[in-house]
Amino acid sequence: MQRRNIFAGLALVATATLALAGCAGGSTGAGSGGGSTDDPYGLVDAGTLTVCSDIPYPPFEFEGGDNGTGYTGFDIDLLGAIAKKLDLKLAVQDVGFEALQSGTTLANGTCDVGASAMTITDERKKNIDFSEPYYDSLQSLLVRTDSGIKSIKDLDGKNVGVQQGTTGETYATDNAKGAQLVQYPSDGELWPAIQAGQIDAILQDQPVNLEHEKADSAYKIVETYNTKESYGFAFEKGKKTELLDAVNGALKDLRDSGEYQTIYDTYFTAH
């Protein structure tokens, strides 16, 4: 009886020792969550910068590249360089723009940052935190060369394609008098629609329409509109302060070193 009690006591001590060792190891593990020394940014996946983007939207994001994400483009390459500065890997998820720009996707914890040629606006700032601007853009009107449309004043009675939830849609709503606006979820649907004759024009960001103009000489940009827009990377409202500061710092370093300009020149040339 005495021997059995001694063995039982030793077993209890050994169990307690193992439990304490397990707790000590768990406090420093990679999976300990945001704010730990291993993950100061509170990332969705520690060690990886997870980006959400509405793809395709060339030249900012489209399929391809050799960075291991399956996607490339100005936004993706720029964030790839930022991730490298922060010693992080890069992962990209294709999501809908409406949920991204409203802040829903970010609040759901799907990704760490939104990068989808997203214009910084006061309305979006209510639900999203933005990085420092990384690109200045114009709006533009793309039509068939034989359409007879020369300006936004010629859109009365025409079907004009816009991307839902964008500043292009807002500009068309305010200025394309008499036009019938047709909403599409992304440029991936807008471009085939004008090619199929379902719409007469596309009003959206100039760089994207420039890609279509270059791809098919049957289409041209007839007007551009200086809406004083700047794009920013988007973050969950009030939740990613450390990551936001780090991205802004890396962006500044890339500008100062000339690497930003190298990436920019890859996608944008004078027209």
N, C-alpha and C positions, 0 to 999 in steps of 0.2 A: 504493500500500500504506500509506504513511504517512497519507494523507488519510482512508482508511477507518478506521484506528485512532483518529484524532482524533474522527471522527463517532461511532464506537462508544462512546468514553469519554464524550462529551457526552450520549449517550442514557442511559447507565448513571447519570450524575449526575442527570438529569431524573427518571428512574424512582425513584431513591432519595428525591429531594426530595418527589415526590408521595406516596410511601408514608409518609414521616414526617408529612406534612400530614394524611393520612388517619387515622393513629394518634392524632394530637393531637386531631382533631375527634371521634373515637369515644370518647375518655375523658370527654367532657362531654355526650354525647348523651342524650336522654330515655330511650333504651332501655338504658342502662348498668346497670340492675338496682337492687335494694334497697340502701339505705345510701348512695347517691350524693346529691349536693346537690340534684338534681332530684327525687329520690324518697327522702326520709329514712325512710319507713315500710315499705319493701320490699313495695309493693303488687303484686297480681297484674297490674294494668294501671295503669301510672304515671299519676297525675292523676285516678284514679277509685277511689272506695271501693266495692268489689264485695261485696255482701251476699248471703248464702245464707239462705233461709227456706222453711219448709214451708207452702205456700199452697194452699187458704184456711184461715185461722184467725181469723175476725173476732172482735173489732174490731182485732186486732193486725196482721193482714196479710190482704189480699184484693185481687182484681183491680180496677183502676180508677185514678182520680186523674189529675192533670195534671202530674206531675213528670217525665215522660218515661221512666219505668221500666216503666210498664204496671201498677204495683201501688201500693197505698196502705195505710193503717191506722196505728195508733199507733206500732208499731215502725218502720215505714218512714218515717213523717213525722218521727219523732224522729231517726232516723239521717240523714235528709235535712238536718235543721237542723244536726246535728253535722258532716256533710260540708261544708256551707257554711261553718261556722266554720273548718274546716281547709283551705278553698279547694280542695275536691275535688268532682268530679262524683259522682253516685250511680248505681249499677247494681245490679239485683236478679236473682237466679237462684232458681228454684223447685226445691227438693231434698227428699229424704225426711228426715223428722225423726230416724229411728233412726240413720242414718249421721252426721247432723249432731251429735246430742247425744253420740255416742260419740267424736267427734273425728276420725273417718275423713275426712269431707268437707273439713275444715279442713286436715288433714295432707296431703291430696292436692293442695293448692294451688288448689282450685276457687274459693275466695273469700277475702277478707280478714277478714270478721267474720260470725258467725252471729247472726241475730236472729229468734227464733221462739218468743217467750213462753217462754223456757227458764229453768226454775228452777235457781238455784245450789244444788248439792248437793256434799257431800264426795266422793261417788262420781265425779261428772262432773269434779271438779277434778283427778282423777288424770290425765285426758287432755286437759283444756281449761283455758285461763286465762280468767277472767271479769272483766268490767268491774265498777265499783261498781254496786250494785243500782239499777234505774231504775223498778221497779214491784213493789208488794206484792199478793199474790193469795190467794184462798181456793179450795178445791175445792167442788164442788156436785153435787147429784143432780137431774137433769132427768127428768121422767116425763110421760106423758099425764095430763091432769086427771081422766080417768075410770078411771085404772088401779087405784085403791085403794091405791097405794103412798104411804105418808106419811113413811117414814124408811128409813134404811139397814137397819133391823131387819126390814123387810118384803121384803127381796130374796131370801130363801131360796127356791130353785127358780126364780128369775127369770134371764133373760138380760140381762146388764149390759154395755153397750158401753163400751170404754175405748180410748184411743189408745196404741198400743204404744210402750214405752220412756219413758212419762211418769210424773210423780209421781201423777197421777190413777190410773193402773194400780196403782202401788204401794199407794196408800191403799185402793183397792178390794180388792186381794189380802189386805191385813191386816185389813180391817174388814167387808167384805160377806160375811158368813158364809153358806155354803150357796148362794151365787149362782154362776151359770155365767158366767165372764168371757169376752167375745168381743172379740178384739183387731182393731183397724182401724188402717190406716196414718196416717189423719188425720181431722180433723173433716169433711172433704169426703165421707167415707164414713160416718161416724157418724150425721150428721143424716139423710141419706136412709134409713139403716137403721131408725131408730126410727119414721120416718114410714111406712115400709113394713111395720111390725109385726115386723120381724126381731129386734128387741131390745126389752126392756121399759123400759130406763132408760139414761141416759148419765151416767157419773161423770167429770167433767173440770173444768177451770178455770172459776170462776164467771163471769168476763166473757164467755166464749164461750157458755156456756149462757144467759146473759142475752140475748144477741143472738137466740137461738132462741125464747126466751120472748116477746120483743117481736115477733118475726116471725109467730108463730102462737099464738093464745090457747088452742089445744087442748093446749098444753104448759106446764108450770110447774116452777120449782125448789122442791122440798119441803124441802131441807136444804142448809145450807152447813157447811163444815168448816174451822176455823182451823188450817191446817197450817204456819203461819208461813213461808210461801214468799215468796221475792223473785226476780224475774227479773234476769238479767244478759246482756249481749252477750258472745258467745263468740269466743275467739281460739285459734289454733294454740298448743299448749303450748310455752312457752319460746322462741317464735320472733318474736313481734310486740310486743316490749316498748315500742318507741317509739310504735307505733300505739295500743297499749292506754293508755299514759299520756296521749296526745293526746286520745283519746276520753273518758277520765275528766275531763280538764281542760275539754273542750268541754261535757260533760254538766253539770259544776258551773257553768259560765258560763250555760248555759241555765236552770238552776234559779234562779240569782241574779238574772237579768234578768227572770224571769217568763215567758219564752217556753216553757219546759217546761210550765208550768201552762196556758198557752193551748192547747197541743197536747193535753194531758191532758183538758181540758174539752171538746174537740171530740168525744172518743170515750166519755167516762165521765161519767154524771150520776147523781144520787142516785136510788135505787129504794126 
